[in-house]
């Protein structure tokens, strides 16, 4: 393997050069689809981000299970500063349990320690730069101005953004529709499971979803109806294993990453027909 640091012009030439039959890209959907369009005859695999949701199913609403779900979502919505494409960005909760779950999630989120990522006590580190933190702040402030409630967080400090829990977020807000890529999670009520699953699919992304349930029938139903690359049952959507195919649908990209998927992408199947050959 060879690593080459290059500029945009040279990269564009590499993408279209016929001597390179496969292109694999992880990054923004704007750049990713430009690469796909520039190399229509090549094998192009693009992983372009997500807007992952978690659903708290009706069978998972005991206080103990709600607390467990809140702790898992607080952990994975904030680890790496929320800069993971499978970070839970939206949580759908049965309406009767909305207040209880929100309080548990706020407590679990406020327990996350923000600080130096080299300090072992730190749970939440900085964003990639101050511009990223400012963008997250802008999106949260937009939602707040439109009527959203900031239950905790909502403060930028240089490259850091305080872990944030939002409620009452109006439809059309960027924190719901786009990829925040920061430590922000919105809590949303639902009345029926089918409504919750439909809301999971409301964004243009389709990378990962998590369903907190022990109902096997619901698990298979979710897998059947959701337009996402993976469904995680019993946990947050933040799962990645190189042994399994990883990738999404819609604007989350095309193709799959992972060991077997990479072997298939970077090789070609060929057929050998033997006739009149002594074996």
C-alpha positions in Angstrom: 0.0 0.0 0.0 1.2 3.5 -0.8 -0.1 6.8 0.8 0.1 9.9 -1.4 -0.8 13.3 -0.1 -2.1 15.4 -3.0 -4.2 18.3 -4.1 -7.7 18.4 -5.6 -6.5 18.6 -9.2 -4.2 15.5 -8.9 -6.9 13.6 -7.0 -9.4 14.2 -9.8 -6.9 12.8 -12.3 -6.3 9.7 -10.1 -10.1 9.1 -9.8 -10.5 9.1 -13.6 -7.2 7.4 -14.5 -8.1 4.1 -16.2 -5.1 2.4 -14.6 -6.9 2.6 -11.3 -10.0 0.4 -11.6 -11.5 0.9 -8.1 -12.1 4.0 -6.1 -13.1 3.9 -2.4 -14.0 7.1 -0.6 -15.2 8.0 2.9 -16.3 11.5 3.5 -18.9 14.1 2.6 -21.8 13.2 0.3 -21.1 16.3 -1.8 -17.6 15.0 -2.7 -18.6 11.4 -2.8 -21.3 11.7 -5.4 -19.0 13.9 -7.5 -16.5 11.0 -7.6 -19.3 8.6 -8.6 -20.3 10.9 -11.4 -16.7 11.4 -12.6 -16.0 7.7 -12.9 -19.2 6.0 -14.2 -17.3 3.0 -15.6 -15.4 2.2 -12.5 -16.2 0.3 -9.3 -16.8 3.2 -6.8 -17.5 2.5 -3.2 -18.5 5.6 -1.2 -19.4 5.8 2.6 -20.9 9.3 3.0 -22.2 9.7 6.5 -25.4 9.3 8.3 -28.1 10.5 10.6 -28.6 7.5 12.9 -31.7 7.0 15.0 -32.5 4.9 18.0 -36.0 3.6 18.8 -37.0 2.8 22.4 -39.6 0.1 21.7 -42.7 -0.3 23.9 -41.3 -3.5 25.4 -38.3 -1.7 26.6 -39.9 0.9 28.9 -39.3 -0.3 32.4 -37.3 2.2 34.4 -34.3 -0.2 34.4 -34.3 -0.6 30.6 -34.9 3.1 30.0 -31.9 3.9 32.2 -29.7 1.3 30.3 -30.8 2.8 26.9 -30.1 6.4 28.1 -26.6 5.4 29.3 -25.8 3.7 26.0 -27.1 6.6 23.9 -25.3 9.2 26.0 -22.1 7.2 25.6 -22.3 6.8 21.8 -23.8 10.1 20.9 -20.8 11.8 22.5 -17.8 9.6 22.1 -15.2 11.0 19.6 -17.0 14.3 20.1 -20.0 12.9 18.3 -17.9 12.7 15.2 -18.9 9.3 14.1 -21.3 8.5 11.2 -23.2 6.0 13.3 -23.6 8.3 16.4 -27.2 8.3 17.6 -28.5 11.7 16.5 -32.2 11.1 17.1 -34.0 9.0 19.8 -37.7 8.1 19.4 -39.4 7.3 22.6 -43.0 6.2 23.4 -44.9 9.4 24.4 -45.8 8.2 27.9 -42.2 7.6 28.8 -40.8 10.8 27.1 -40.3 12.8 30.3 -38.8 9.9 32.2 -36.4 9.0 29.4 -35.4 12.6 28.8 -34.5 13.1 32.4 -32.4 9.9 32.4 -30.6 10.9 29.2 -29.9 14.3 30.5 -28.3 12.8 33.7 -26.3 10.3 31.7 -25.1 13.1 29.3 -24.1 15.4 32.0 -22.0 12.6 33.5 -19.9 12.6 30.4 -16.5 14.2 31.2 -15.4 16.8 28.6 -11.7 17.5 28.3 -8.3 16.5 26.9 -8.6 13.3 24.8 -5.2 12.2 26.2 -6.6 12.2 29.7 -8.0 8.8 30.6 -10.8 10.4 32.6 -12.1 12.2 29.5 -15.2 10.9 27.7 -15.8 13.7 25.2 -13.0 15.4 23.3 -12.9 18.3 21.0 -14.3 18.6 17.5 -11.9 18.7 14.6 -11.5 22.5 14.6 -13.3 25.6 15.9 -15.2 26.0 12.6 -16.8 22.6 13.2 -17.8 23.6 16.8 -19.2 26.9 15.4 -21.3 25.0 12.8 -22.8 22.7 15.4 -23.6 25.7 17.6 -25.3 27.4 14.6 -27.5 24.4 14.0 -28.5 24.1 17.7 -29.1 27.8 17.9 -31.4 27.6 14.8 -33.4 24.8 16.4 -33.6 26.7 19.7 -34.9 29.8 17.9 -37.5 27.7 16.1 -38.8 26.4 19.4 -36.6 23.5 20.5 -35.7 23.0 24.1 -32.1 22.7 25.1 -32.2 20.3 28.1 -28.5 20.4 28.6 -25.4 21.6 26.8 -25.8 24.0 23.8 -22.5 25.8 24.5 -19.4 26.1 22.3 -16.0 26.6 23.9 -13.3 26.9 21.2 -13.1 23.4 19.6 -15.3 21.9 22.3 -19.0 21.7 22.2 -20.8 20.7 25.4 -22.8 17.4 25.1 -26.3 18.5 24.2 -29.8 17.0 24.5 -32.6 18.7 22.6 -36.4 18.3 22.9 -39.4 19.7 21.0 -37.3 20.0 17.9 -39.5 21.2 15.0 -39.5 19.3 11.7 -37.2 20.8 9.1 -34.4 21.6 11.6 -30.9 20.7 10.4 -30.2 18.9 13.6 -32.9 16.4 12.5 -32.5 16.3 8.8 -28.7 16.5 8.2 -25.6 15.0 9.8 -24.7 17.0 12.9 -21.3 15.3 13.4 -21.1 16.6 16.9 -22.3 15.8 20.4 -26.0 16.5 19.9 -29.0 14.2 20.2 -32.7 15.0 19.9 -35.4 13.2 21.8 -38.7 12.8 19.9 -42.0 11.2 21.0 -44.0 8.6 19.0 -47.4 7.0 19.4 -47.0 3.7 17.4 -44.0 1.6 16.4 -44.8 2.0 12.7 -44.7 5.8 13.2 -41.4 5.5 14.9 -39.9 3.4 12.1 -41.3 5.8 9.5 -39.6 8.7 11.3 -36.3 6.8 11.3 -36.4 6.9 7.5 -37.4 10.6 7.2 -33.9 11.8 6.4 -32.0 11.5 3.1 -29.4 9.3 4.9 -29.7 5.5 5.6 -26.7 4.2 7.3 -27.6 2.6 10.7 -30.5 2.4 13.2 -30.8 0.9 16.7 -33.9 -0.6 18.1 -34.0 -1.2 21.9 -36.2 -4.2 22.0 -36.3 -7.9 22.9 -39.2 -8.6 20.5 -37.8 -10.8 17.7 -40.8 -10.1 15.4 -40.2 -6.4 15.8 -36.5 -6.9 15.0 -37.3 -8.6 11.7 -40.0 -6.1 10.9 -37.6 -3.2 11.4 -35.0 -4.9 9.2 -37.7 -5.4 6.5 -39.0 -1.8 6.4 -36.1 0.4 7.3 -34.0 1.7 4.4 -30.7 1.6 6.3 -27.5 -0.4 5.8 -27.7 -2.1 9.2 -30.1 -2.5 12.1 -28.8 -3.0 15.6 -31.2 -4.8 18.0 -31.0 -4.1 21.7 -28.4 -1.3 21.5 -27.5 2.0 20.0 -26.8 2.2 16.2 -23.1 2.7 16.8 -21.8 -0.6 15.6 -18.9 -1.4 13.3 -17.2 -4.7 12.6 -14.8 -5.4 9.7 -16.2 -8.9 9.6 -19.6 -7.6 8.5 -20.5 -5.5 5.4 -20.7 -1.8 6.4 -22.4 0.9 4.3 -25.6 2.6 3.7 -28.5 3.5 1.4 -29.7 6.7 -0.1 -27.3 9.6 0.5 -25.2 7.4 2.9 -23.5 6.0 -0.2 -23.2 2.8 -2.2 -21.2 -0.4 -1.9 -20.0 -1.9 1.4 -16.8 -1.8 3.4 -15.4 -4.7 5.4 -12.9 -7.6 4.8 -15.0 -9.7 2.4 -16.5 -6.7 0.7 -13.1 -5.2 0.0 -11.8 -8.5 -1.4 -14.8 -8.6 -3.7 -14.3 -5.0 -4.7 -10.6 -5.3 -5.5 -10.8 -8.5 -7.4 -12.6 -9.8 -10.5 -14.3 -13.2 -10.8 -13.1 -15.2 -13.8 -14.2 -18.5 -15.2 -11.9 -21.3 -16.4 -13.5 -23.9 -18.6 -11.5 -27.1 -19.0 -12.2 -29.4 -22.0 -10.2 -32.3 -23.3 -7.6 -31.8 -20.5 -6.1 -34.8 -18.7 -6.5 -34.5 -15.0 
